[in-house]
Structure formats: structure tokens, C-alpha cells
Amino acid sequence: MGTDHKPEWSDPNKPDCCSSVVRKGQDIEGQTVSTEKNLRFQKRNSSEPSVDDLYSGVLEGNRTLLARAITLIESNAEQHFHKAQQLLQRLQPHSSKSIRIGITGVPGAGKSTFIEAFGMYLCSIGHKVAVLAIDPSSSVSGGSILGDKTRMEKLSKTANAFIRPSPTAGKLGGVHRKTREAMLICEAAGFDIILVETVGVGQSEVMIREMVDFFMLLVLTGAGDELQGMKKGIMELADAILIHKADGENKQKAEQTRIEYNRILHFLQPATKGWRTRAYTCSSVTHEGIAEIWEMIDSFEKTGKTSGVFEERRKSQAREWLYSMITDQLQFHFYHHNGVRNLLPKLENEVLTGGKTVASAVEQLFQTFLK
């Protein structure tokens, strides 16, 4: 910079091309200068809706407030917990009026494709469908990786459908810890069929059985190899097994797979008392078998409500939910205890260096916590 505050590379023959001072503008004759606040570009109000707003919005079927209500109950923030519980307490009398269907399957079985075809059919016959798609969590952002809403493009545009992808948040079994509460909110919003899609088949996938009325397992054709790798436990939990992608040249193989599965299911204990688990074939491309699957689920619901098994399962699930919430709350308060947070790094280091046993470290932590 020179002494006149102009850059050294400025042209001295053109002094007006570079200026280091702010020059006053000129008024144009006839132009009015407005000093009023520009309302067109106001910053959007980012305040959170109240419990009353969320309550009314959910009951009215407002999708925006429905989504925000689920976001509230999924929040891990301590200040959101009591607000979420107030909302759930008020919405609970309006829930429990749907059938909850869990859908899982081996990787590549086409769970999202099936849900879209199945959901479109249900909407076409007058039902309102909510899909809670449990996606794997990103280790970076913590959000959903697969984004089922983008993979169910047609269903997401249907007026009677609502899709909510939720990250597993590291929860064992591919089921988000707040899935039960999200189901209650969707039921209060008027959705009479709740579809819960899980990450995939695994030993820990039994958690979905504890929160749905009907459990479906999607598999592929070529049963010989798949049956060898299929966990017996997951088959015993299923109320129906669907051999998906039964179309084209694959149709004959799918039929053979259905026969093989039914042969095995004959020797397994049924997942639901008074109901015989069977294997079925279906195609999301030709829609063959989709209507029959719903008729089968409808028959299951009527049979279960008549025998009392349906209500008994709901009560058992409420009991499991109670103990699960107790465990979650204990874990939350333990790790947020000031004494535990201060002591844990020290004890962890002592355990790693062999200076203290794991059992004694845990005992010391709990003594601190219980004080």
C-alpha cells in the first residue's frame, strides 16, 4: 500500500479507478427512498412448535407437524424428553387403532420395492399407510444412509401414505429405540396400517417381533443355499414368509422355493398361537400375489382378535417396552452423572494398564453413581 492508501499496482494516471474511501451516492430525481423494513425477505421463524400445536397438527393429519413430532421424540436432547412425553401422553388415547406389520429380509430381497408395491395397493383400496423405514446410521453424521424415501418415489407422492426414514443410531437389531413411539404418533394421525422395515436379517432382528402384530420375512429363490444359511430362529418368529421377485423366468424357481419352505415350516413351532405360518410367492413388478398377502394379513388380524391373542400380544409388548425404557433411562443417567464422567477415564486407563480389574472398576463407578 502507498501513503495514499492505494495499492502499489494502481495506475497513477487513472486516480479514479481505485479508491480507499466510501463515496456518497447520488440521488436520482423522482426516486423515493424507502426506509421501511423489507418484509419479503424476512428470516423464517425457527422456533419449535408447542405441544398444543403438535397435538392439534397430528390429529388433523398435518404432515409437517407429524414429521416434527417424530423428530421431537427421536431427539436425544434432555430438554426435549419431557415435552415429547407430554405429547405422547395426550396422543395415546387416539392410537392403537392400526395393525402393525414388521418386514425384514435377506440383503437384496427387495424389501423397499415390495413395500412400495404393497403400500400402493393398500392405498388404492382406501387404507392410510405409514412406513417407518429403519436405515443404517452414518458413522459421520448419524443420519440415515440408504434413504428409503427416495427409493419409494411413487409411494412417497401418494396422498394416503407417509414415509419416515429413521437411522438405527447404533441400536441392536436395526430398530430405532423410538420406533414404538413413532408408531403411536402415526396411529394418532389416522394411519391404520403401519409398516416397519428393518435393516436386514440377523440374530438380533427378534426385536421387531416385540413391537409389531404381524411379522413378514422376505426371501429370494433358490432355496437350497438360502435355507442352509437361514437362521432357524428368525423363521420361527415369522408369521409369513414371502418369496419375492416371483416373475418371469424366476417364477418357477419361486414356486419350488415356496414348497421347500412350507415343508420346513411344518416342523417349526408357529410364531403366533392359533396361526399356521406359511410361505407365499409374490412379485412387485407384476403385482401378482400382493392382494392375496393383504387378505392373509386381514385374516390373521380377525383370527387374533377373536381368540384374544392379538390383545394379549399388545399387552406383552407394552410390558417389554416398560423394561426397555427403564434400561435406557438408567444408562442415560449413569453416563450423564458428573462423578461417573469424571472418574470413568481414570478407571478406564487403570483397566487397560492392568492396575485394576474390570469388576472392581465397575463397582467403584456404581458406588459413585449411587451416592
C-alpha positions as CSV (number, residue, x, y, z in Angstrom):
1,M,0.0,0.0,0.0
2,G,1.2,3.5,-0.8
3,T,0.9,6.5,1.5
4,D,-2.4,7.5,0.0
5,H,-3.8,4.0,0.9
6,K,-3.9,2.9,-2.7
7,P,-2.3,-0.4,-3.9
8,E,1.2,0.0,-5.4
9,W,0.0,-1.6,-8.6
10,S,-2.7,1.2,-9.1
11,D,-2.3,3.4,-12.2
12,P,-1.3,7.0,-11.1
13,N,-2.7,8.3,-14.4
14,K,-6.1,6.9,-13.5
15,P,-6.7,8.0,-9.9
16,D,-10.5,7.4,-10.1
17,C,-10.1,3.7,-10.8
18,C,-9.0,2.9,-7.3
19,S,-10.4,4.4,-4.1
20,S,-9.8,3.7,-0.4
21,V,-12.7,5.8,0.8
22,V,-16.5,5.3,0.7
23,R,-18.1,7.9,-1.7
24,K,-21.5,9.2,-1.1
25,G,-24.1,8.1,-3.7
26,Q,-26.2,10.4,-5.8
27,D,-29.9,10.8,-5.5
28,I,-31.8,10.4,-8.8
29,E,-34.5,12.9,-9.3
30,G,-38.0,11.4,-8.8
31,Q,-36.8,8.3,-7.0
32,T,-38.2,7.8,-3.5
33,V,-36.0,6.2,-0.8
34,S,-37.8,3.7,1.4
35,T,-36.7,3.2,5.0
36,E,-39.4,0.6,5.8
37,K,-38.4,-2.9,6.7
38,N,-38.3,-5.3,3.8
39,L,-40.9,-7.9,4.8
40,R,-40.4,-10.1,1.7
41,F,-37.0,-11.5,2.8
42,Q,-37.7,-11.9,6.5
43,K,-35.8,-14.7,8.2
44,R,-38.0,-17.8,8.8
45,N,-39.1,-18.2,12.4
46,S,-37.2,-21.2,13.6
47,S,-39.0,-21.5,17.0
48,E,-40.2,-25.0,17.9
49,P,-43.9,-25.7,17.8
50,S,-45.6,-26.1,21.2
51,V,-47.1,-29.3,22.5
52,D,-50.6,-27.9,21.7
53,D,-49.6,-27.2,18.1
54,L,-48.1,-30.6,17.6
55,Y,-51.1,-32.3,19.2
56,S,-53.6,-30.5,17.0
57,G,-51.4,-30.9,13.9
58,V,-51.0,-34.7,14.3
59,L,-54.7,-35.2,14.9
60,E,-55.5,-33.1,11.8
61,G,-53.1,-35.1,9.7
62,N,-50.7,-32.2,9.1
63,R,-47.7,-33.9,7.6
64,T,-45.2,-31.2,8.5
65,L,-46.2,-31.3,12.2
66,L,-46.4,-35.1,12.1
67,A,-42.8,-35.2,10.9
68,R,-41.7,-32.6,13.6
69,A,-43.5,-34.6,16.3
70,I,-41.5,-37.7,15.4
71,T,-38.3,-35.6,15.2
72,L,-39.1,-34.4,18.8
73,I,-39.5,-37.9,20.2
74,E,-36.3,-39.1,18.4
75,S,-34.3,-36.3,19.9
76,N,-31.6,-37.2,22.4
77,A,-31.6,-33.7,23.9
78,E,-32.6,-33.7,27.6
79,Q,-34.8,-30.6,27.2
80,H,-36.9,-32.4,24.6
81,F,-37.7,-35.6,26.7
82,H,-40.4,-34.1,28.9
83,K,-42.0,-32.3,26.0
84,A,-42.1,-35.5,24.0
85,Q,-43.6,-37.4,26.8
86,Q,-46.4,-34.8,27.3
87,L,-47.2,-35.1,23.6
88,L,-47.3,-38.9,23.7
89,Q,-49.5,-38.9,26.8
90,R,-52.1,-36.7,25.1
91,L,-51.9,-38.7,21.8
92,Q,-52.1,-42.1,23.3
93,P,-55.9,-42.3,23.6
94,H,-56.1,-41.8,19.8
95,S,-53.6,-44.6,19.0
96,S,-53.7,-48.4,18.9
97,K,-56.2,-48.4,16.1
98,S,-54.0,-49.9,13.4
99,I,-52.3,-53.2,12.5
100,R,-48.5,-53.0,12.8
101,I,-46.6,-55.1,10.3
102,G,-42.9,-55.8,10.5
103,I,-40.9,-56.5,7.3
104,T,-37.4,-57.9,7.2
105,G,-35.4,-60.0,4.8
106,V,-32.1,-61.0,3.5
107,P,-30.0,-58.3,1.6
108,G,-31.2,-57.9,-1.9
109,A,-34.6,-59.4,-1.3
110,G,-36.2,-56.2,-2.4
111,K,-37.8,-55.0,0.9
112,S,-38.3,-51.4,-0.2
113,T,-39.6,-52.4,-3.7
114,F,-42.1,-54.7,-2.0
115,I,-43.2,-52.1,0.5
116,E,-43.8,-49.6,-2.3
117,A,-46.0,-52.1,-4.3
118,F,-47.8,-53.3,-1.2
119,G,-48.3,-49.8,0.1
120,M,-49.7,-48.6,-3.2
121,Y,-52.2,-51.4,-3.3
122,L,-53.3,-50.7,0.3
123,C,-53.8,-47.0,-0.5
124,S,-55.8,-47.9,-3.6
125,I,-58.3,-49.9,-1.5
126,G,-58.8,-47.0,0.9
127,H,-56.2,-47.5,3.7
128,K,-53.8,-45.0,5.1
129,V,-50.3,-46.3,5.3
130,A,-47.3,-45.1,7.3
131,V,-43.9,-46.6,6.6
132,L,-41.2,-46.4,9.2
133,A,-38.0,-47.4,7.3
134,I,-35.2,-48.1,9.7
135,D,-31.9,-47.3,7.9
136,P,-28.3,-47.9,8.9
137,S,-26.7,-44.9,10.6
138,S,-23.9,-42.9,9.1
139,S,-20.8,-43.0,11.3
140,V,-20.1,-39.4,10.3
141,S,-23.4,-37.6,10.6
142,G,-25.5,-40.2,12.5
143,G,-28.2,-39.9,9.8
144,S,-29.8,-42.5,7.5
145,I,-27.5,-43.9,4.8
146,L,-29.9,-45.6,2.4
147,G,-32.7,-43.0,2.3
148,D,-35.8,-45.2,1.7
149,K,-37.9,-42.2,1.0
150,T,-36.0,-41.7,-2.3
151,R,-36.3,-45.4,-3.1
152,M,-40.1,-45.4,-2.7
153,E,-40.7,-42.5,-5.1
154,K,-44.3,-43.4,-6.1
155,L,-45.5,-44.2,-2.6
156,S,-44.0,-41.0,-1.2
157,K,-46.1,-39.0,-3.6
158,T,-49.3,-40.8,-2.6
159,A,-51.8,-38.7,-0.5
160,N,-52.7,-41.6,1.9
161,A,-49.1,-42.6,2.6
162,F,-46.4,-41.3,4.9
163,I,-42.7,-42.4,4.8
164,R,-40.3,-41.7,7.6
165,P,-36.7,-43.0,7.3
166,S,-35.0,-43.2,10.7
167,P,-31.4,-44.1,11.5
168,T,-30.7,-47.1,13.7
169,A,-28.5,-44.9,15.8
170,G,-26.4,-47.9,16.6
171,K,-29.4,-49.8,18.1
172,L,-29.0,-53.6,18.1
173,G,-31.4,-55.3,15.7
174,G,-31.8,-52.4,13.2
175,V,-34.7,-51.0,15.1
176,H,-34.6,-47.4,16.3
177,R,-35.1,-47.1,20.0
178,K,-38.1,-44.7,19.4
179,T,-39.8,-46.8,16.8
180,R,-42.6,-47.7,19.2
181,E,-43.4,-44.0,20.0
182,A,-43.3,-43.1,16.3
183,M,-45.9,-45.8,15.6
184,L,-48.2,-44.3,18.3
185,I,-47.9,-40.8,16.7
186,C,-48.7,-42.2,13.2
187,E,-51.7,-44.1,14.5
188,A,-53.0,-40.9,16.2
189,A,-52.6,-39.1,12.8
190,G,-55.1,-41.6,11.3
191,F,-52.8,-44.2,9.6
192,D,-54.5,-47.6,10.0
193,I,-51.6,-49.7,8.7
194,I,-48.0,-49.2,10.0
195,L,-45.2,-50.9,8.0
196,V,-41.9,-51.2,9.8
197,E,-38.9,-52.0,7.5
198,T,-35.8,-53.2,9.3
199,V,-32.2,-53.1,8.1
200,G,-31.9,-56.8,7.4
201,V,-32.0,-60.3,8.7
202,G,-29.8,-61.1,11.8
203,Q,-30.0,-62.9,15.1
204,S,-30.8,-59.6,16.8
205,E,-33.7,-58.9,14.5
206,V,-36.0,-60.5,17.0
207,M,-36.6,-57.0,18.5
208,I,-39.0,-56.2,15.7
209,R,-41.2,-59.1,16.9
210,E,-41.6,-57.3,20.2
211,M,-43.3,-54.3,18.7
212,V,-45.5,-55.5,15.7
213,D,-48.6,-57.6,15.4
214,F,-47.6,-59.4,12.2
215,F,-44.0,-60.3,11.1
216,M,-43.1,-61.0,7.5
217,L,-39.8,-62.4,6.2
218,L,-38.8,-61.7,2.6
219,V,-36.5,-64.3,0.9
220,L,-35.2,-65.0,-2.6
221,T,-35.5,-68.0,-4.8
222,G,-33.0,-70.9,-5.0
223,A,-34.0,-72.1,-1.5
224,G,-31.3,-74.8,-1.3
225,D,-28.4,-72.4,-0.5
226,E,-30.6,-69.8,1.3
227,L,-32.1,-72.4,3.7
228,Q,-28.7,-73.6,4.8
229,G,-27.7,-70.1,5.7
230,M,-31.1,-69.0,7.1
231,K,-31.3,-68.8,10.9
232,K,-33.9,-71.2,12.2
233,G,-34.7,-68.7,15.0
234,I,-35.8,-65.9,12.5
235,M,-38.0,-68.4,10.7
236,E,-39.7,-69.3,14.0
237,L,-40.6,-65.7,14.6
238,A,-42.2,-65.1,11.2
239,D,-46.0,-65.2,10.7
240,A,-45.5,-65.4,6.9
241,I,-42.5,-66.0,4.6
242,L,-42.7,-64.2,1.2
243,I,-40.6,-65.5,-1.8
244,H,-40.2,-62.2,-3.6
245,K,-39.4,-61.5,-7.2
246,A,-41.5,-64.4,-8.4
247,D,-41.8,-63.2,-12.0
248,G,-40.5,-64.1,-15.5
249,E,-38.1,-66.9,-15.6
250,N,-37.8,-66.8,-11.8
251,K,-41.4,-67.7,-11.3
252,Q,-41.0,-71.5,-11.5
253,K,-38.0,-71.4,-9.1
254,A,-40.0,-69.3,-6.7
255,E,-42.8,-71.8,-6.6
256,Q,-40.3,-74.6,-5.9
257,T,-38.8,-72.4,-3.1
258,R,-42.3,-71.9,-1.6
259,I,-42.8,-75.7,-1.4
260,E,-39.4,-76.2,0.3
261,Y,-40.1,-73.5,2.9
262,N,-43.6,-74.9,3.6
263,R,-42.0,-78.3,4.1
264,I,-39.7,-76.9,6.8
265,L,-42.3,-74.7,8.4
266,H,-44.4,-77.8,9.0
267,F,-41.9,-78.9,11.7
268,L,-41.4,-75.5,13.4
269,Q,-43.4,-74.0,16.2
270,P,-45.8,-71.3,15.0
271,A,-44.9,-67.7,15.9
272,T,-48.5,-66.9,16.9
273,K,-50.8,-69.2,18.8
274,G,-53.6,-70.5,16.6
275,W,-51.9,-69.3,13.4
276,R,-50.1,-71.5,10.9
277,T,-47.1,-69.9,9.3
278,R,-46.9,-70.5,5.5
279,A,-44.7,-69.4,2.6
280,Y,-46.1,-67.4,-0.3
281,T,-44.9,-66.1,-3.6
282,C,-45.3,-62.5,-4.9
283,S,-43.9,-60.0,-7.4
284,S,-43.6,-56.3,-7.1
285,V,-43.2,-56.0,-10.8
286,T,-46.4,-57.8,-12.0
287,H,-48.2,-57.3,-8.6
288,E,-49.1,-61.0,-8.6
289,G,-49.7,-62.2,-5.1
290,I,-49.9,-58.7,-3.5
291,A,-53.7,-58.7,-2.9
292,E,-53.5,-62.3,-1.5
293,I,-50.9,-61.2,1.0
294,W,-53.2,-58.5,2.4
295,E,-56.1,-60.9,2.5
296,M,-53.9,-63.3,4.5
297,I,-52.9,-60.5,7.0
298,D,-56.5,-59.4,7.3
299,S,-57.5,-62.9,8.2
300,F,-54.7,-63.0,10.7
301,E,-56.0,-59.9,12.4
302,K,-59.6,-61.1,12.6
303,T,-58.5,-64.5,13.9
304,G,-56.2,-63.0,16.5
305,K,-58.8,-60.5,17.8
306,T,-61.5,-63.3,18.0
307,S,-59.2,-65.6,20.0
308,G,-57.7,-62.8,22.2
309,V,-54.2,-63.4,21.0
310,F,-54.0,-60.0,19.4
311,E,-54.8,-58.1,22.6
312,E,-52.6,-60.4,24.6
313,R,-49.6,-59.7,22.3
314,R,-50.2,-55.9,22.6
315,K,-50.1,-56.2,26.5
316,S,-46.9,-58.3,26.4
317,Q,-45.3,-55.7,24.1
318,A,-46.2,-52.9,26.5
319,R,-44.5,-54.8,29.3
320,E,-41.4,-55.3,27.2
321,W,-41.5,-51.6,26.3
322,L,-41.6,-50.6,30.0
323,Y,-38.5,-52.6,30.9
324,S,-36.7,-51.4,27.8
325,M,-37.3,-47.8,28.7
326,I,-36.1,-48.4,32.3
327,T,-32.8,-49.8,30.9
328,D,-32.5,-46.8,28.5
329,Q,-33.1,-44.3,31.3
330,L,-30.7,-45.9,33.7
331,Q,-28.0,-45.9,31.0
332,F,-28.7,-42.3,30.2
333,H,-28.5,-41.1,33.8
334,F,-25.5,-43.2,34.6
335,Y,-23.3,-41.8,31.8
336,H,-24.5,-38.2,32.4
337,H,-23.7,-38.4,36.1
338,N,-20.9,-35.8,36.8
339,G,-19.0,-38.1,39.2
340,V,-19.1,-41.0,36.7
341,R,-18.0,-38.8,33.8
342,N,-15.0,-37.6,35.8
343,L,-14.0,-41.0,37.2
344,L,-14.6,-43.1,34.0
345,P,-11.4,-42.0,32.0
346,K,-9.2,-42.7,35.0
347,L,-10.6,-46.1,35.7
348,E,-10.6,-47.0,32.0
349,N,-6.8,-46.3,31.9
350,E,-6.2,-48.4,35.0
351,V,-8.1,-51.3,33.5
352,L,-6.1,-51.0,30.2
353,T,-2.8,-51.0,32.1
354,G,-3.8,-53.9,34.3
355,G,-3.8,-51.8,37.5
356,K,-7.5,-52.6,38.3
357,T,-9.9,-55.4,37.3
358,V,-13.0,-54.7,35.3
359,A,-15.3,-55.8,38.0
360,S,-13.7,-53.6,40.7
361,A,-13.8,-50.6,38.3
362,V,-17.5,-51.1,37.6
363,E,-18.2,-51.5,41.3
364,Q,-16.4,-48.2,42.0
365,L,-18.3,-46.4,39.3
366,F,-21.7,-47.6,40.6
367,Q,-20.7,-46.6,44.2
368,T,-20.0,-43.1,42.8
369,F,-23.3,-43.1,40.9
370,L,-25.4,-44.3,43.8
371,K,-24.0,-41.6,46.1
